[in-house]
Amino acid sequence: MNITWVTRSFLDYRIPVYAELDKLCDHHLNLIYNAEVVPERCNQKIREVLGDRAIGMIGEIRLSGKKRAPISTVNRKGIRIPFQPNLLKTVRETRPDVTVSDGFFQWTYAPLILRLWNHVPHVMCYEPTKHTEKHAQFFRTWYRKIASRWIDHICCNGSLCKEYTMSLGYPESQISIGNMAVDSEQLTQECFAITDDTIKSFRQKHGLADKLTFLFVGRLVPLKGLRQLLEAWNLIKPDAVLLIAGDGPERPHLEDFCKQHDIHAVFAGAVDHTNIPMFYRAADCFIIPTLQDNWSLVVPEAMACGLPVASSIYNGCHPELVHPENGWTFDPYDMKATADILQTIVGNRMKLPSMGEYSRRLAMSNTAKHAAKVIFSACHNVS
């Protein structure tokens, strides 16, 4: 089966999924993407996996919107419409039996046109939830409902994504769950290869001492809810330290808040992806107070490294990944409830390692192999 995946961009976590899907279709996977948007390290990695079947295109034209506009607030404004010259021609030249796309916008117009004109089956990988799309403009929702007529199957992240997809009128029988994953197996190996002495030195370097350490990993933007977390932290001043790995425009404001209120927080700055296992390994609990996320990949990453998780209820992955056995959920807008969760975690310090082990085992069901099987099964069923 020839599968052609059309995705404008991707990052490291997606490459193992492509590799596993390529195996399942007997090395007949073509990946078409924007080589100018994808980081060079990912360009190199995917070429090592797919060779000349990794087709990086250049010369994209923006019909509207900014070239690069990362979402940092819960309010989505405007729309970006990219056009890639020769994209449709390039997809056709791969002679696909099935095309795969990511979401309704970006480069999905090519698989939609092939489905409409040439009847090539089309599978879409999808992420949003009702919460992330509550501010979506009417024309986005209208377009999605119309375009879904030329999508034969949708692979959703999880149950919250499935719920939103069905609200668009898409039939449940043509939806599967499980397209999103991290390389859990590799992360587990990397984390537990780090020696205790190395971890001790790392903790000393960052001033963590013997304190219970909460870890946050992500961009420092309003969307991530760190301001709300720090306000709750200030209510109780838990006997713990907050280790923050990441950078962004909110950093100066967050640092000022911590200084003003004597909050023990360590701002480590931007961290290269290859170094992130050290941060997971040195922490006691992972916390993500996001105000809006489709599926926070840092959650399964932390779980693969043996951490219990405290997650915002506005994180699309929490029904599948965060359970009483391995973590807690909270509403970051409810300051007192968030503070109570922090206090509960500190009070259960001795249970955290066993909860982390449950996390690690659960993360093993969220592997690249599993995601590839879900997508391949969808392709096989519609071809």
QUISULFEN-V744731 format. One record per residue. N is the residue number from 1. SS is DSSP state (h for helix, s for strand, l for the rest). PHI is phi in whole degrees, 0 to 359 (NA if undefined). Layout:
BEGIN
N,SS,PHI / N,SS,PHI
END
This chain:
BEGIN
1,l,NA / 2,l,274 / 3,s,248 / 4,s,244 / 5,s,261 / 6,s,252 / 7,l,221 / 8,l,299 / 9,l,211 / 10,l,202 / 11,l,233 / 12,h,308 / 13,h,298 / 14,h,275 / 15,h,299 / 16,h,299 / 17,h,293 / 18,h,301 / 19,h,297 / 20,h,290 / 21,h,295 / 22,h,299 / 23,h,296 / 24,h,295 / 25,l,260 / 26,l,56 / 27,l,60 / 28,l,239 / 29,s,263 / 30,s,250 / 31,s,239 / 32,s,247 / 33,s,208 / 34,s,271 / 35,l,291 / 36,l,274 / 37,l,262 / 38,l,291 / 39,l,302 / 40,h,301 / 41,h,299 / 42,h,285 / 43,h,303 / 44,h,294 / 45,h,297 / 46,h,289 / 47,h,293 / 48,h,293 / 49,h,276 / 50,h,251 / 51,h,63 / 52,h,282 / 53,h,276 / 54,s,267 / 55,s,253 / 56,s,270 / 57,s,257 / 58,l,227 / 59,l,87 / 60,l,299 / 61,s,246 / 62,s,270 / 63,s,282 / 64,s,197 / 65,l,84 / 66,l,279 / 67,l,295 / 68,l,221 / 69,l,218 / 70,l,297 / 71,l,285 / 72,l,236 / 73,l,229 / 74,l,280 / 75,l,258 / 76,l,270 / 77,l,236 / 78,l,72 / 79,l,208 / 80,l,249 / 81,s,240 / 82,s,267 / 83,s,231 / 84,l,254 / 85,l,305 / 86,l,70 / 87,h,297 / 88,h,299 / 89,h,298 / 90,h,295 / 91,h,297 / 92,h,299 / 93,h,294 / 94,l,279 / 95,l,52 / 96,l,287 / 97,l,276 / 98,s,214 / 99,s,250 / 100,s,235 / 101,s,230 / 102,s,239 / 103,l,74 / 104,l,276 / 105,l,262 / 106,l,59 / 107,l,261 / 108,h,291 / 109,h,301 / 110,h,292 / 111,h,300 / 112,h,295 / 113,h,294 / 114,h,297 / 115,h,293 / 116,h,288 / 117,h,271 / 118,h,246 / 119,l,59 / 120,l,280 / 121,s,306 / 122,s,228 / 123,s,248 / 124,s,245 / 125,s,264 / 126,s,225 / 127,l,234 / 128,l,300 / 129,l,233 / 130,l,300 / 131,l,291 / 132,l,291 / 133,l,256 / 134,l,293 / 135,l,256 / 136,l,297 / 137,l,294 / 138,h,301 / 139,h,290 / 140,h,296 / 141,h,297 / 142,h,299 / 143,h,299 / 144,h,297 / 145,h,295 / 146,h,289 / 147,h,295 / 148,h,297 / 149,h,295 / 150,h,250 / 151,l,235 / 152,l,274 / 153,s,202 / 154,s,239 / 155,s,263 / 156,s,269 / 157,l,298 / 158,l,202 / 159,h,294 / 160,h,290 / 161,h,292 / 162,h,299 / 163,h,301 / 164,h,292 / 165,h,300 / 166,h,292 / 167,h,293 / 168,l,278 / 169,l,95 / 170,l,281 / 171,l,291 / 172,h,300 / 173,h,295 / 174,h,252 / 175,s,237 / 176,s,232 / 177,s,240 / 178,l,122 / 179,l,276 / 180,l,260 / 181,l,198 / 182,l,244 / 183,l,278 / 184,h,302 / 185,h,297 / 186,h,295 / 187,h,298 / 188,h,300 / 189,h,298 / 190,h,295 / 191,h,296 / 192,h,275 / 193,l,274 / 194,l,283 / 195,l,283 / 196,h,298 / 197,h,295 / 198,h,294 / 199,h,295 / 200,h,300 / 201,h,296 / 202,h,298 / 203,h,295 / 204,h,295 / 205,h,301 / 206,l,263 / 207,l,69 / 208,l,273 / 209,l,50 / 210,l,256 / 211,l,285 / 212,s,301 / 213,s,245 / 214,s,270 / 215,s,241 / 216,s,241 / 217,s,231 / 218,l,159 / 219,l,288 / 220,l,268 / 221,l,228 / 222,h,307 / 223,h,305 / 224,h,281 / 225,l,76 / 226,h,294 / 227,h,299 / 228,h,297 / 229,h,296 / 230,h,294 / 231,h,294 / 232,h,291 / 233,h,302 / 234,h,294 / 235,h,296 / 236,h,240 / 237,l,47 / 238,l,298 / 239,l,282 / 240,s,199 / 241,s,234 / 242,s,255 / 243,s,262 / 244,s,246 / 245,s,255 / 246,s,150 / 247,l,217 / 248,l,162 / 249,l,297 / 250,l,278 / 251,h,304 / 252,h,302 / 253,h,292 / 254,h,293 / 255,h,297 / 256,h,298 / 257,h,300 / 258,h,296 / 259,h,293 / 260,h,296 / 261,l,250 / 262,l,53 / 263,l,265 / 264,l,280 / 265,s,232 / 266,s,246 / 267,s,263 / 268,s,275 / 269,s,80 / 270,l,296 / 271,l,236 / 272,l,298 / 273,h,303 / 274,h,290 / 275,h,262 / 276,h,294 / 277,h,304 / 278,h,298 / 279,h,293 / 280,h,299 / 281,h,292 / 282,h,275 / 283,l,268 / 284,l,253 / 285,s,208 / 286,s,265 / 287,s,227 / 288,s,222 / 289,l,267 / 290,l,309 / 291,l,269 / 292,l,187 / 293,s,206 / 294,l,294 / 295,l,194 / 296,l,289 / 297,h,294 / 298,h,294 / 299,h,293 / 300,h,296 / 301,h,297 / 302,h,298 / 303,h,296 / 304,h,298 / 305,l,267 / 306,l,83 / 307,l,251 / 308,s,291 / 309,s,230 / 310,s,250 / 311,s,237 / 312,s,298 / 313,l,288 / 314,l,266 / 315,s,260 / 316,l,299 / 317,l,268 / 318,h,295 / 319,h,298 / 320,h,275 / 321,h,250 / 322,l,245 / 323,l,233 / 324,l,304 / 325,l,287 / 326,l,227 / 327,s,173 / 328,s,218 / 329,s,240 / 330,s,207 / 331,l,261 / 332,l,296 / 333,l,282 / 334,l,262 / 335,h,299 / 336,h,293 / 337,h,297 / 338,h,295 / 339,h,299 / 340,h,297 / 341,h,296 / 342,h,302 / 343,h,296 / 344,h,297 / 345,h,296 / 346,h,300 / 347,h,289 / 348,l,250 / 349,h,305 / 350,h,291 / 351,h,272 / 352,h,300 / 353,h,300 / 354,h,290 / 355,h,294 / 356,h,296 / 357,h,293 / 358,h,297 / 359,h,303 / 360,h,300 / 361,h,294 / 362,h,294 / 363,h,297 / 364,l,291 / 365,l,268 / 366,l,248 / 367,l,263 / 368,h,298 / 369,h,298 / 370,h,297 / 371,h,299 / 372,h,297 / 373,h,295 / 374,h,298 / 375,h,290 / 376,h,296 / 377,h,299 / 378,h,296 / 379,h,298 / 380,h,296 / 381,h,289 / 382,h,262 / 383,l,280
END
